[in-house]
Amino acid sequence: MRGQIAVHESWARTPDRAARTEKARKAALDRFERQVDPDGTLPPAERAKRAENARKAYFSRLALKSAQARRARKGGAA
């Protein structure tokens, strides 16, 4: 509980949220780029397109798992 309070207070004092999370967003994008082009041979534009598709697939997969878990908790078929 104290940790949550500290986090909320920290974010309340953050003037530029995008700047605070920039390194994490860059690291996530880099991860998807390495996933789709491990050898670094694709042109940058193609690598970026593929990385964006990999990112969308990743988050769609998370959403599907979340929906399945909610359905299972309600007693429905997953």
C-alpha positions, 0 to 999 in steps of 0.5 A: 500500500505504501508503494502505491502511495509513493508511485501515485505521488511520484507521478503527480509530481512528474511534469513530463510523463512522456519524457519519463517513460521515453527510455522504456518505450524505446527499449520496448520498440528495440525489442520488437525490432530485434525480434523481427530482424535479429541480423539487422539486414532489413531496411529501416522502414521495413523493420519499423513496419514489421516491428509495429506488427509484432507489437500489435500481435503481442498486445492482441495476444495479451488481450485475448489471454485477459478475455479468456481469464475473465471468461474462465473466472465467470465459469464460461468456456475459455 
